[in-house]
Amino acid sequence: MFTGLIEDVGRIAAWRRHGKGARLAIATSMDVSAGVAVGDSVGVNGVCLTALALGAGRFEADVSQETIDRTSLVNARVGDPVNLERALRLGDRLGGHMVQGHVDAVGVLVARVAVGESWDVTFELPDVVLDTVVEKGSIALDGVSLTVAGLSGDRVRIAVVPHTADKTTLLKRPIGSLVNVETDVIGKYVLRALTRMSPGSESAETAMTRARLEELGYV
């Protein structure tokens, strides 16, 4: 579990394909020796990976073919900047929002416009995630906890303040880049529950409607 508050922008130091997977090496200014142990989770552009080999200023992780196919790592190249975050610890402040590191889909960076000292950044999202994206709601893009400033069709607009611009890859990637999208987990569970409660669904007869709550004596 993560918060979406990026700790470091690292770089892909090595990307070695092997069979139906890959070994990824990341160079970072984070104190890996003190803050990461073998087997710990690390968010890499919003993808939850397991740290394996650890060294001075770098760590390695295996990447499955499933992860390659479903994330922007399909286009990974040596030298690419990546957002890094170590897993949340009990007692840490939750300054962003609950991010699982389980990528829902891949979007595309389509526009960047300076607005004073900040930026409006627009992404095109696939249809599969649009029902769980709401204006002023939370979304993680390449692992960064962000607030949806505007939503029109399949495009989401994000207002990026200077600190976020400086500490993440949001202004460092070219237009057209793929981005990992993870929508708010609460929205996904609510959508799932509502879908199962729709007329004709298997659970419609026992759905938690107001009438059902009254029947059970809760209202």
C-alpha positions, 0 to 999 in steps of 0.5 A: 500500500502506498500514498502516492507521495513520490519520494524520488525520481529514479532512472531505469539503469538496466532492463533485461528481458528473459523468457516471458518477463524481465529484470529491472534495475533502478538507480535512486538517491533514496537510501536503499540500504536503510529503507528497503529490505529484500522482499519489500514493496516499492512503487515504480511509476505506480507499479508495485514491485518486489525489491530483490537485489539491493546495492548502493543507490540501486535495487532490482526487481523482477517484472512478470509478462502480465505486468509488462503487458498491462502497464507502461513498462511495455515501453521501458527504456534504460535512462527513463525517469521513474517515480519511486515510493516505498511502501506505507508503514503503520503510523506514517502520515497519509498525505495523499490517498490510498494507492495499491500499486495495482494498475487499472489501465494505461492512459496517454499524456496529451497536453501540458499548459502553463498556468502561472507557476503551475501547470494544467496537464491533460491525460486521455483515459481508456473507457474501462476506468472512466466510471470510477473517475470523478471531478475533485476525486483522487487518481494516481497517475504514474504513482502520483496522488493527484486530484481530478480538476476537470473531466470531459469525455475521456480526458482528465485535467490535473492541476500540477503545483510547482512542488509536484512538478519538481518532485515527479516525472509529470513534466519530464515525460514527452507528450504522447507518453504512456502513463499508469492509471489507478483510480480510487479503490473506494470508487471501484468497490462502490461501482462493483456493488452498484453493478451487482445490485442492478435489476436482473443481477444475481444479488438484486433480491438481497441488495442493500436498498433502503427498502431492504434496510427497513425490512431488516430494521436498520431504518 
